[in-house]
Amino acid sequence: MIAITILKNLRAPPLMNLVFANRKLSFYDTSSTPKTKEDNAKLHREQEQRNAEDVLFDMFASEETGLISMGKFLAGLKTTGIRRNDPRVRELMDNLKKVHKLNNYETGSSAETQHLNRETFKAVVAPNIVLIAKAFRQQFVIPDFTSFVKDIEDIYNRCKTNTLGKLADYIPQLARYNPDSWGLSICTIDGQRFSIGDVDVPFTLQSCSKPLTYAIALEKLGPKVVHSYVGQEPSGRNFNELVLDQNKKPHNPMINAGAILTCSLMNALVKPDMTSAEIFDYTMSWFKRLSGGEYIGFNNAVFLSEREAADRNYALGFYMRENKCFPKRTNLKEVMDFYFQCCSMETNCEAMSVIAASLANGGICPTTEEKVFRPEVIRDVLSIMHSCGTYDYSGQFAFKVGLPAKSGVSGGMMLVIPNVMGIFAWSPPLDHLGNTVRGLQFCEELVSMFNFHRYDNLKHLSNKKDPRKHRYETKGLSIVNLLFSAASGDVTALRRHRLSGMDITLADYDGRTALHLAASEGHLECVKFLLEQCHVPHNPKDRWGNLPVDEAENFGHCHVVEFLRSWAEKADQSSEECKPEAVTSKTQADEVSSSSNSSSSPGSSPGSSPGSSPCASLTTGDLLGHNSRNLYEMLKLNSNFTFQEICSTSDLETSPTTSPIPTPVESGSRAGSGRSSPVPSDAGSTASAGSSIDDKTKPGL
């Protein structure tokens, strides 16, 4: 309760209070400690679970009544991307219904809006506490899911104004769709869900079924058998072109000819003893497993309409039969009906986003955690989707978007971001190549904002966001790299930071800049480079009011003191100071210093005395400023000293809306520390770091 009270005083976002669940320390009575490692680990997990349950209760409990509102709790869980109908929290919802029943269906409340005491709440959430704690600790693939959703909404709204394209009219039923329909659903590999627009409107799969039937054939027959009948190359022709490759095979499974042949493999080789009805049910069961039990149905009207307007597809079937493409014992009529049935399966954006996420997750459904396909099968499916998934636009799509995708003439677009998420967009108006217009625009704007393109450089591409990283991580690592370079006297690294466009005046939470650290360590060459080449201010103050010259004087670096004083005299005599390349009007170091000095005088804070121990605390300023060798040893030996600790709750004092990053904290490493943990100077940045550092010096990475 003490930790919660402190955090409320700092006006921290309530959902982030669970950071203290990571920081609770477990103490065990050595006399009763189990002897085996397994029992010890089990006891530790139970203790962590109890900690998480208590912290969750304290986060949402009312101070007046001492009870927790489950409606508020479930709303908070939804902001992390976990919905109430998620199969992984089914036990939680069932327990709520049981409690509601035991309370005789309390008047004025439903099962999901009850107010529970601590013990009842802990019993209700216990079966799913691991997933729930992981959600609130921001340990999913998209940590800051709320910010990511806001960006997606902006892209969605921009695409909504696009009125280009026309409905597919060669299948009569498809021409009846509403051209204004526009829905978008997202599901990450951790089961984080978001939907906007017409996501519950049913539509038929059409060509979006092709990668799924191809995956079933690969799973049951293997790639060697499947590709002895169908090729792997882009055709360079229309999706329904009457053409085969040089081996007299369909070019790939994503065009009509290849999909018809894949259906023949399902009929003749996968389940040769099944009737037409049984093979359809068998295929639909695979689709439902991929969707985690979401809606998968069948539209008979579209099936009949498609079969009546199938002259070209029948021509493809007869052409392939003439060239002996089909396996033996193939009944062409049954194969064609099965192909039309797969295209006429009905679903919605919600279900298809989970299917796309299952493909992104290596064949494992994120919501049910069922392994549907082998990873090797998914690899082959995504490879074909990448090169052949968007008809004749596949080459340009691979160039502009660089992600596996599959479009359908009903207006669907299934986008897979491997190891991250699946996205499904649906809008009936199509371009002249048969791809949804709004869906294509969304995909292109998505990769222009986020570094999801398969060939984006995750390290040096600074003009794109990476939602997979915590909000502090990228900017903070840049600051750590810069300050470590100055503290270690690495002029070459400083030059590299300057050439990369980094703001050399960046400071840590204590207001200590690169010039402070270079001066305190006596690196004259670094001091000269920072002043002469980078034109940084010569007189920034840290939070205790110390100047770089004070740091050099405190540690007895006379040559640095002499140079800094002469530089200050020249600056005072000059009528116009040097114009900085970065930010010189007022550094964050000065801002922090001014706010700190208004409440306390220099040297009054613990650890500010020049004669104090160089490593009195583990703040970035202390370690880098006093002894870079100590920092190196601690970063190398202390595996729990991660960069995320730099982004501690101290940042909440200056940014009440900022969410701290929960990470474990070692009990002894910060005992007696008088200074607050440092945070990056720009907590909102998510751009990739512009410089690198040797792995040995990366704390916790």
Buried (B, 14 or more C-beta within 10 A) or exposed (E): EEBBEEBEEEEBBBBBBBBBBBBBEEEEEEEEEEEEEEEEEEBEEEBBBBBBBBBBBBBBBEEEEEBBBBBBBBBBBBEBBBBBEBBBBEBBBEBBEEBBEEBEEBEEBEBBBBBBEBEBBBBBBBBBBBBBBBBBBBBBBBBBBBBBBEBBBEBBEEBBEBEEBEBBEEBBBBEEBEEEBBBBBBBBBBBBBBBBBBBEBEBBBBBBBBBBBBBBBBBBBEBEBBBEBBBBEBBEEBBBBBBBBEEEBBBBBBBBBBBBBBBBBBBBBBBEEBEBEEBBEBBBEBBBBBBBBBBBBBBEEBBBBBBEBBEBBBEBBEBBBEEEBBBEEBBBEBBBBBBBBBBBBBBBBBBBBBBBBBBBBBBBBBBBEBBBBBEBBBBBBBEBBBBBBBBBBBEEBBEBBBBBBBBBBBBBBBBBBBEBBBBBBBBBBBBEBBBBBBBBBBBBBBBBBBBBBEEBEEEEBBEBBBBBBBBBBBBBBBBBBBBBBBBBBBBEBBBBBBEEEBBBBBBBBBBBBBBBBBBBBBBBEBBBBBBEBBBBBBEBBBBBBBBBBBBBBBBEBEEBBEBBBEBBEEBEEEEEEBEBBBBBEEBBBBBBBBEBBEEEEBEEBEBBEEEBEEBBBBBBBBBBBBBBEBBBEBBEEBEEBBBBBBBBBBBBBBEEEBBBBBBBBBEEBBEEBEBBBBBBBBBEBBBBBBBEBEEEBBBBE
